Amino acid sequence: MSHLLFEPLTLRGVTFRNRIWVPPMCQYSAEHQDGTATPWHVVHYGGLARGGAGAIIVEATGVTPEARISAQDLGLWNDEQRDALIPVVDFMHSQGAAAGIQLAHAGRKASTYPEWGTEHEGSLPEGEGGWRTVAPSAQAFPGLEAPRELTEAEIAEIVAAFAASTRRSIQAGFDFVEIHAAHGYLLHEFLSPLSNTRTDAYGGTLENRSRFLLEVVDATRAEVGESVPVLVRLSATDWTDDGLSLSETAELSVWLKAHGVDLVDVSTGGNVLAQIPVGPGYQTNFSAGIRERADIPTAAVGLITEPFQAEHILATGQADVVLLGRESLRDPNFAIRAAAALRHEIDYTPAQYQRAYK
Ligand SMILES: Cc1cc2nc3c(=O)[nH]c(=O)nc-3n(C[C@H](O)[C@H](O)[C@H](O)COP(=O)(O)O)c2cc1C
């Protein structure tokens, strides 16, 4: 019996062996605080590839030092960082998985204490290695230091930084890139009227609020050429009445498609404090909405944990790909488990492990 989960997907020049992918998840394990990957990244991403995922998207990776959420984030603003990612990518490829990377700027949510290993939370003071954050407007995210408003010249520099990191991603061997425009980080801050009160060409109408993201998309596409897929992660809604809504993000997705984006990774929230009705598959309807209204491939994410649930999301046309985050941390072999549950034969269970499945 055929199952959509195991049907290959082709985007431009890349064919993915299945549609069970791993979304970007910060590891806060660049322990030298220089943005460089460590053995943790080789083992972590390698294990996910060995477990049968079709693609793995490496965690939010800062395009400049100030773009990082914490000093423990990965970065890709120099060639040493690129070179440290090569063994990570090579091992993922040796296991048959496609390798993606999420390029990111954390905006007003940058310069925070690491998620663990400290009693502190919130903004990391400048005296302790923190830095002044930037945003579309000088409005703080609740609980964090107030950012500084970016000038138009600085916006252009950040577009160029995304392009330079994209170039290094391709040099490191990544098959595709994802631009992080979700979760209240810089590009989402520009998209949302709740965090963007600018009166220049980057604020006001949806078209103006989208300008920065579309410039990043254009610069990324120019860098990768025609055969490399470019993905964008969006927060489809701010979960508030006056914030970003599905109708706006669906319209934006039409423009993303026209600018050469191949798939929208549909998440939600993160820009303001809001009540989010969290439950199994709680964001898949937003993926379905964008897929239908913008006629663009989408990925669904958020509390997808079961093989039949994942298959159902694809079978009902809500998405082209499912992303499993925390479930992949609990079980890096989820794709192999799903194949067994659906009685679907796959030929990429590692030879070393096959006796475990006889
Ligand atoms: C440890 C951890 C780190 C995360 N880091 C990122 C990240 O770097 N970029 C991002 O877009 N989302 C990040 N997320 C969100 C996940 O990609 C995903 O959207 C979210 O966990 C919901 O999916 P799930 O219910 O399958 O875990 C992170 C989530 C977790 C649990």
The ligand as an ORCA input file, in Angstrom:
! r2SCAN-3c Opt
* xyz 0 1
  C      14.302     22.704     21.673
  C      13.565     23.482     20.615
  C      14.241     24.420     19.851
  C      13.574     25.126     18.825
  N      14.294     25.959     18.017
  C      13.703     26.481     16.919
  C      14.483     27.149     15.921
  O      15.715     27.212     15.984
  N      13.820     27.712     14.873
  C      12.460     27.592     14.736
  O      11.913     28.104     13.759
  N      11.717     26.911     15.635
  C      12.313     26.332     16.689
  N      11.576     25.564     17.548
  C      10.164     25.274     17.216
  C      10.065     23.946     16.455
  O      10.712     24.010     15.191
  C       8.595     23.537     16.238
  O       7.998     24.494     15.402
  C       7.827     23.442     17.551
  O       8.569     22.716     18.523
  C       6.455     22.784     17.366
  O       6.602     21.498     16.826
  P       6.569     20.155     17.756
  O       5.275     20.167     18.510
  O       6.648     19.013     16.758
  O       7.753     20.184     18.661
  C      12.202     24.893     18.600
  C      11.523     23.978     19.403
  C      12.177     23.249     20.391
  C      11.427     22.223     21.181
*
